[in-house]
Amino acid sequence: ADAVRVARAFARYDQNRNGVLDPDEVETLITQQLGMELQEGDMTYVMNALDTNKDGKIEFNEFVQWFAGCPGNLCATDNNGMVEKSGI
């Protein structure tokens, strides 16, 4: 059930259906879904924290880590970008 919920949330905000969330889509998610107002520089912080491979987009596995309460670079990951049990 949680996996379906995560996939639906990702798909809902992947507005251009390219399989990743760009910064504008992440901003929409944060402001609309979470009801947060962002200040100048907030999106830079968010993208730096969530975009673990530094490609400028949030891929599904990065989104899953964030959704699971383990936001990107704030968690321990193995060489494949997967969260290690010790990082949870």
N, C-alpha and C positions, 0 to 999 in steps of 0.2 A: 504494500500500500504506500509506504514512504517513497519507494523508487518511482512509482507512478506519479506521485505528487511532485517530486523533484523534476521529473521529465516534463510534466505539464507546466510547471512554473518557468522552466527554461524556455520551452517552446512559446509560451505566452509573450515573453519579452524579447525573443529573437524575431523581431519584427520583419526583417528582410529575409528570414529563413535561410541564412547562410551557415547555420550550425555553430555560430559563436556569438557572443554578446560584445558589441563594440561599446566604447565609453558612453555614447549617447543612450544606448539601450540599457546599460547598467544604471545610468542616471535616472532614466524613466522608472526602472524597477525600484530604486531607492526612494524616489519622491512619491510615486503613485502607490506602490505596494506597502512600503514601510512608513509612508507619510512623513518622511524626514525632509527638512530643508537643508540644502547644501550651501556651504559658504565657499568663497574663493579658495582654491587649493584642496578642497575636500576630495574631488574626483581624482586628483593626482595621487593622494594618499590611498584611496580605495583601490585604484588600478595597480599601484605598486604592491599593495598587500595581497590582492587576489590573483594577479596575473603572474603566476609562478614562472612561466617560461619566457616572460618579457617580450611577447609578440604583439602587445597592444590590444589584445582581445581576451575575453574570458571564455575559455573552452568549457565543454560540458563537465569534464573531470575537475576543473578548477571551481566551477559552480557547485558541484556536489560537495567538495571539501568545505566550501563556505557555508552551504546549506546545512551541512552536518555539524556546524559549530567549530570548524577548524579552518579559519580563514587564511588561505594561501600561505604566504611566506611566514606566517606566525606559527606554523606547524612544522614538525619534523617530517621530511619526506625522504624516500629512497631515491636512487638514481633515475628512476622512471617517473618521478613526480607523484608517486602514490604515497599516501599518508601511512607512516609506520605506526604500529600499535602504541609505541612509546610516545608518539606525538599526539595522542588523543587524550 
